[in-house]
Amino acid sequence: MFRTFILLLFACLSLVVQIGQESRAASGTWTTLLVPPFEGKASQPTGLAVDAAGNLYLAESGHHRVQKRDPQGNWSTLATQGTNLGQVSGPVGIAIDSKNNLYIAEKSASGARIQKRDALGEWSLVAASGWDVGQARDPRGLTADARDALFTAEWVDRRVQKRTAQGNWVVLTFWDRRSILPP
């Protein structure tokens, strides 16, 4: 009896979580998004981005996927789990630039990388796994500016990198432990 009650309670709570998700509109008011079961569910969401048209992009590391929610409330999946181009493994950051290029930073047991999905849906590799300038070892945050430069914050390497719209990389800042040690 108790086990049945717990299972029923869990099922009801799951349904409430699926249906009762909230969103803040541009006007500043909160609204409830009625989310059909299995669409728009997020397991360990790690990044959000919104384009000029009002599409919401969601990176989630729990299901290893990237989803899109259009202004009408329709959800679609843009990338699913995998290590090939156009697939994601442990997405940890997401950004979109003014040309609607979507950038996804990933960190998993197989390494790290940053992929780009252009406005036509074509995928390309922006940064491979590694320590050098223009590579990613542990990207945690992504953002793009008005000039379409991409910025990435890396936790393990303790640095911030910038990729210009032309594809050139530069390290903006890093933390060197030796700089705070006494001589």
matplotlib code that plots the C-alpha trace (Angstrom):
import matplotlib.pyplot as plt

x = [0.0, 2.7, 4.8, 1.8, 1.2, 4.8, 4.6, 1.4, 2.8, 5.9, 3.8, 1.6, 4.7, 6.2, 3.1, 3.0, 6.6, 6.0, 2.8, 3.5, 6.8, 6.9, 8.4, 8.9, 7.6, 9.3, 6.8, 8.1, 5.1, 5.3, 3.2, 2.9, 4.0, 1.8, 4.3, 3.1, 4.7, 8.2, 8.4, 10.4, 11.5, 14.9, 17.3, 20.2, 19.7, 23.1, 22.5, 19.9, 20.0, 17.3, 17.5, 16.0, 12.8, 12.1, 13.2, 14.5, 17.4, 18.1, 21.3, 20.8, 23.6, 21.3, 19.8, 22.8, 20.7, 19.8, 16.2, 14.4, 11.1, 9.6, 7.4, 4.3, 5.4, 6.5, 9.5, 12.0, 15.3, 18.3, 21.0, 21.0, 23.6, 26.7, 30.3, 29.8, 29.4, 25.8, 25.6, 26.3, 27.9, 27.6, 26.6, 27.5, 27.0, 25.1, 25.1, 23.6, 25.0, 23.2, 23.4, 21.5, 24.6, 24.1, 27.2, 27.3, 30.1, 30.5, 32.5, 32.4, 34.6, 35.5, 36.9, 35.6, 34.7, 32.6, 30.3, 28.5, 25.1, 24.5, 21.1, 20.7, 21.3, 24.8, 27.2, 30.9, 33.6, 34.8, 37.1, 38.5, 39.6, 43.0, 45.0, 46.2, 44.6, 41.5, 40.9, 38.7, 39.5, 36.7, 34.3, 31.7, 30.2, 29.5, 28.3, 28.3, 28.5, 26.9, 29.9, 29.5, 32.6, 32.3, 33.6, 34.2, 35.0, 37.1, 37.2, 40.2, 42.4, 41.2, 40.9, 38.6, 39.0, 37.6, 36.9, 36.4, 33.7, 36.6, 37.6, 40.7, 41.2, 42.9, 43.2, 41.7, 42.6, 44.0, 45.0, 48.6, 49.0, 52.7, 51.6, 50.3, 53.1, 55.8, 59.2]
y = [0.0, 2.5, 1.6, 2.2, 5.6, 6.6, 5.6, 7.5, 10.5, 10.5, 10.2, 13.2, 15.3, 14.5, 15.6, 18.8, 19.6, 18.9, 21.0, 23.7, 25.2, 29.0, 31.6, 35.3, 37.2, 40.3, 42.4, 41.1, 39.1, 35.4, 32.9, 29.1, 27.2, 24.2, 21.6, 18.4, 15.3, 14.5, 17.7, 20.5, 18.4, 19.3, 17.1, 19.2, 22.3, 24.0, 26.9, 29.1, 31.5, 33.5, 34.8, 38.0, 36.1, 35.0, 31.3, 29.8, 27.4, 25.0, 22.9, 20.1, 17.8, 15.2, 14.0, 15.2, 17.3, 20.8, 21.8, 24.8, 26.4, 28.7, 31.7, 29.6, 27.1, 24.3, 22.3, 20.6, 18.8, 20.2, 17.8, 14.5, 12.5, 11.5, 12.5, 13.2, 16.6, 17.8, 15.6, 16.6, 15.0, 16.9, 20.4, 23.0, 26.3, 27.8, 31.2, 32.7, 35.6, 38.2, 36.0, 33.2, 31.0, 28.8, 27.8, 24.8, 24.1, 20.5, 18.8, 15.0, 12.0, 12.1, 15.6, 19.1, 21.1, 24.0, 23.4, 25.9, 25.4, 28.1, 29.5, 26.9, 24.0, 23.2, 22.1, 22.9, 22.6, 25.9, 24.6, 21.1, 19.7, 20.9, 23.5, 25.8, 29.1, 28.4, 25.0, 24.1, 21.9, 22.8, 25.4, 26.5, 29.6, 31.1, 34.4, 36.4, 40.1, 42.5, 42.1, 38.3, 37.6, 34.5, 34.4, 31.3, 30.9, 27.8, 26.5, 24.2, 26.5, 29.5, 31.6, 33.6, 33.3, 35.4, 34.2, 37.1, 36.9, 36.2, 33.1, 34.4, 33.4, 35.4, 34.8, 37.8, 36.8, 33.9, 33.2, 32.2, 30.8, 31.9, 35.5, 35.5, 33.5, 35.4, 35.6]
z = [0.0, 1.0, -2.1, -4.3, -2.6, -3.2, -6.9, -7.4, -5.6, -7.8, -11.0, -9.9, -9.1, -12.4, -14.2, -12.2, -13.1, -16.8, -17.0, -14.4, -15.8, -15.5, -17.9, -17.6, -20.5, -22.0, -20.2, -16.9, -16.0, -15.2, -17.1, -17.0, -20.0, -20.7, -21.7, -23.2, -21.7, -23.0, -25.0, -23.4, -20.4, -19.2, -17.3, -15.9, -18.0, -18.4, -20.8, -22.3, -25.3, -27.1, -30.6, -32.1, -33.2, -29.6, -30.0, -26.8, -27.0, -24.2, -23.6, -21.2, -20.1, -18.5, -21.8, -23.8, -26.2, -27.4, -27.7, -29.3, -28.2, -30.7, -29.7, -30.3, -27.6, -30.0, -28.9, -31.3, -30.8, -32.7, -31.4, -29.6, -27.8, -29.7, -30.6, -34.3, -35.7, -35.0, -31.9, -28.4, -25.3, -22.1, -23.4, -20.8, -22.5, -25.4, -27.2, -30.3, -32.4, -34.5, -37.6, -35.7, -35.5, -32.5, -30.5, -28.1, -25.7, -24.5, -21.8, -21.3, -20.7, -24.4, -24.2, -24.8, -27.9, -29.2, -32.2, -34.4, -36.0, -38.7, -39.6, -42.3, -39.9, -41.0, -38.2, -37.9, -35.3, -33.8, -31.1, -30.6, -27.3, -26.1, -24.1, -26.9, -27.9, -29.9, -28.2, -25.3, -22.4, -19.9, -21.4, -18.9, -20.3, -23.8, -25.0, -28.2, -28.6, -31.1, -33.5, -33.5, -31.4, -29.3, -25.7, -23.7, -20.0, -19.2, -15.6, -15.6, -17.6, -15.7, -18.8, -21.0, -24.8, -27.6, -31.1, -33.6, -36.3, -38.7, -36.6, -34.9, -31.3, -28.4, -24.7, -22.9, -19.3, -17.4, -13.8, -13.2, -9.7, -9.7, -9.9, -6.3, -4.7, -2.8, -4.6]

ax = plt.figure().add_subplot(projection="3d")
ax.plot(x, y, z, "-o")
ax.set_aspect("equal")
plt.show()
